[in-house]
Amino acid sequence: ILSGLVGSEMCIRDRFTPYEGNPILRPKGDSWESANLYNPAALVDGDEVVLLYRAHADDIVSHIGIARSSDGVNFTREDAPILSPSEDYERYGCEDPRIALIDGTYYLTYTGWDRRSAQLCLATSTDLRTWTKHGPLFDDFDTFKTMDPRGFNWSKAGVIVPQKMHGKWWMYFGEGGIYWATSDDLLHWTPGTPDTEPMYSPTPGTWDEALVEIGTSPVVTDNGLLVMLTNGATRTVHEDGSVDVDYRCGQIAIDPDEPTKVLARLQEPWLRPQTFEDMHGLVSNVTFVEGLVKFQGRWFAYYGQSDTTLAVAIHDPAQPWGRALRDGADSNTGEE
């Protein structure tokens, strides 16, 4: 349904193929990124892909680092993080960045973590290195309110649409359920509904029945719809109280004429845990997407593997429609 509605070159479930050289970034050394490295924002800067990634040492206090690549898969990272905890609301981590570039300013949304409340925060920059922090965006908002209420502010995960709709700036945000907010200045945001009224909730009996979460910044398709990659999860609770999770990646489409409604969703995920790194790590069985760019004619979707390493899945619009056709083209000798 989604691919038919959108008609997009990147909106086909079997078109993203995990890169054979994954993981493309791993923890290193004995520094701030020595234990785990994952969940990146992505953007194209001139002739390079830039990743803003989350990483930490064994203390699990997250910082945000930066890496650059001329081909989308081989990255050179800088030694020092570009954003680190400095305020009380983020004293145990600056986590899970998403980014938008609007009129020369970078708007970075991230999760501020104090080991109790996960709050959606905003920072701005004009050079990707010097950042102004604007603090948590929402007060007394719980995006798990209709499912598993936290009882306090919980509002992680937010992506900003990089162009106005209906005269305002729009953001889609939330873990648990997905909500929307608007702004006149890109700094101050007002949720469009109470936390009891998500615009999109988990679908019972499916791969995202436990939670849904915004993944990547939106892409405007050829026919004007917004497509965002999403994350969804199932949870299995065992008799001993332990919990297993399974995070997978999906897609949703939104019509800018009705930006408060999800027009369609993929019925099946386009990516699920399948490699060793996907299934083993700090939080096992996780493929978690946060970065999506079109670069040198191909789509690159960047994702974390079990909260431990960083990977990419690639789609080439020039390739045939489905796996069967691609396999057939690869094996065709040209003989009649």
N, C-alpha and C positions, 0 to 999 in steps of 0.2 A: 504494500500500500504506500509506504513512505517513498520508495524510489519512483513510483508512478506519479505521485503528487508533485514531488520536487523536481524530477527530471534533472537531477544534479549529477555531474560527473564523479562526485565523491560519495554519493549517498546510496551505495549498493553494498550490502552486507559482506559479500565475499570478495570485495575488491581490495581491502586492506590486507596486506600480507606482512607478517612479522619479518623484520630484517634478519637474514641468516647470521649476521655478525653480532646480534644482541648477546649480552647487554652492551650498550654503547658507552655508558659511564658506570663506574663502580666506585665504592669508597676507596680511599687511599691514605697512606701514611698514618701518622698518629695525631693529626690535627682535628679541627672542627668537623671534617667530613670523613673521619676514619672508620665509622661503623656502618652508616646507611646513607644512601643517596637516591632520591626518587622524586616523583610528582612534580614535573617541570611545567612552567609556562613557556610559550614559544612565540617568537615573532621573527619576521624577516627585516634585516637592517642592511640595505644596499645589496651586496652580493654575498651576504652571509645569513645563516640561521643563528639566532641567539636563543639560548635556553637560560631561564632563571629557575634554578632547581633548589629543592629542599635537601638539606643534609645535616647530619649530626654525628657526634662521637657517642661513646657508650652512655653518656649522661642523658641522651635523648632530648637535649635542648637544641632545637632546630634553628638553623641560619639559612639564608638564601644566597646561593652562589651564582656565578655567571660563567657561561661557556659559549664559544663561537665555533662555527663550522662553515667551510666553503662548499661542502657537498651534502650536508644534512645528516651525515652519519659519523663522521670523524671530528671530534670536538676537542678544542684546547680550552681548558678552564683556567681561570685566574686563581691565585693562591688564597686571597682573602675574600670573605663573603661581602656582598654588597648591602645586605640588610641583616641586622642582628637584634636580639632582644635588648631593649633599653628602657621600656616602660613596664609598670607593674602588671598591666593586663596581658602582657606578652612575655613575662619573665621566664617562662619555661619553653618559649618557642615562637618563632615567626615561621609559619607553616603554609604549604600548599598554595603557591602564588598563581594568579591569573593576571593577564596584562592586556591593556588596550592603549593604542597610540592615537591621540586626538589633538589636532592643531599644535603639534610639536611638543606635547606633554604626555608622558607615560603615566598611566593610572594603574597602579598595582594593587589589586585586592589580595589579601592574605588572611590566614587565621592567626589571631593572637591567642596563645594558650597559657593559662595560669594553673594548669592541672586541676581545674574545676570547670571552668567555662570556656568554650570555644567561641570566639567572637570574630565576626567578619570586620576586618580593618582595611584602611585605605592609606596608601602612601603615593606621593607624586614626585616626578623627577623630569628633568629635561635632558639628562645625559646618561641615565641608567646607573649612576654611581652615587650621586648626592641626592638623598631622599628626604622629603618632608613628610613626617607621619601625621595623619589626621585623626587617628584613634579609631575606636569601634564605631561602626555606622549605625547600629540599632540598639535601642534599650528595651529590655523586657520583651524580647521576641524569641520564641522557641520553635524552631523549624521541625521539631519532633512532637509538637503539641498534640496532633491528632493520632499519634501512633504510640509513642513511649515517652510521655512528657518528662523533661528534665527538671522542671520546677524553677528554672532560672534561665538567664540569657544564654542561648545557643543558636548561633546564626552563621556558621561557616559556609564557605563556597559562594563566590559571586563572580559573574561575568558581565561586563559592560558592553552594550551594543555601541559600536563606534560611529553611529550616526543617529540623528534625532528621529523620533517617530511621534507624530501627533504633537509636535512642538516641544517635546521634552526628551531628556536623556533617559534611557531605560537600562535597568539591571535585572538579571535573573539570578536568583540565589537560593541556597538552602541545601541542607543535608537532612534526610528523612523525607521531607516533602519539598517541592520546588515552589518558590514564590516570586513576586515581581515588585520592583520599586522604581520610582521616578525621581528625577532631579532637574533643577534649573541651572545648576552650576557645576555638576559632576563631583562636588565635594560633599554636599548635604543630600541625603537620600531619605525618601519617605515610602515605607511599604504601602502597596496598593490595597491590601486586605489585612485583616487581623491574622494572627498565627493559627487560628482555627480554620482558615479557609485557603489551603494551598491551591495553586492553579494546576498542580500535577502531583499525584500521589502514587505510591507503589501499586502494582497490579497483582492482586492475589493469585496464587497458583502459577506464577511465572518466575523468570530468572531475576526480576527486580522486586520481589514481593516483600523483602525486609526493609529496603530503603531505596530511594532514588536521590541522586545528587548531580548538580550541574557539573559538567566536565570542562569543556573548552569554550573559548569565546566564539560567538556566532559567526557563521559564514553566510553571506548573501548569495543565494543561488541565481542561476540564469533567469528564472522566472520570478525573482523578487522575494522568495520565501527565506526565512532564517532557519538555518540548520545548526544544531549544537550537538556535539558528542556528549553523552551522559555516562554516569556510572550507576550501577545497580547492584544489589546484593541479596543473597539468601543467607539465613542463619540456621544452624542446627545446634540445638541445646541437648547435651547428653545427660544421662542420669546422674553423673557426678557433678553436674553444674557447669562443666566446661562448654565452651561455645566454639564452633567452627564457622567460618565465614567463607563466602565464595563471591568475589567481586568480578563483575563483567562489564563490558562497555557497550552502550547502545547509541541511539540517535533519536532526536525529536525534531519536528518541524513546527514553525510558528508563522502565521500569516501576519505581516506588519499591520494590515488593516484591522486585525483583531489580536493585538499583541498579548492579551491576557489569557489566551487559550492555546493549548497544545493541539495542533491540527492532526498530527499523526505521530506514531512512534514505531520503531522497529519491533517486530514481534519476537525476534530472536537477536541475541547479541552478535555484534560483528567481531568481538574479541573476547576470549575467555582464557583462564589459566590453563596452560598446556605444556610449557617447558619446565625444566627443573627450577629456574629462577622464579617463574610465575608461581610455583607451588611451594617454595621453601624460602623462609625469611623471617623478618621480625613479626610480620602478620602474614601468615601463609595463605596461598590461594587467592592472590589479588593481582588483577590487571586494572590499573587506575589511570585514566587518561585525563590530562589537563592542558596539553598543548597541541595545536593544529595549525599548520601553515601550508600554503602552496608555494613551492620553491623549485625553480628550474623545470617547470612543467609538470611536477609531480606533487601529490599530497603526502605530507609527513605528519603522522599522529604519534605524539610522544607520551609515554606512559610509564608509571612506576610498576616494578615487579616485586610483589610481596613486601612493600615498604623497605626494600633493600638495595635494588639496582634500578637502572634507567634504560628503557628500550624504545624502539620506534617500529611502527608498522607503516608501510608505504603503499600508496596506490598510484598507478600510472594510468591516466585516462586514455592513453593510446593503446592499452592492452584490450583484448577482446572482452566481451561482457562477463562471462562466467568462467569458473575453474575448468569446466569440461572443454570449453572452447579454447582456453589458453593451453591446456594440456595437449589438445589436438593440434594446435598451431605449432607447439614446440616439437611434436613428434612427426609433423608433416615433412616428408622428404622432397615433395614437389613432383614425384612420379605419378603417372596416371595408371 
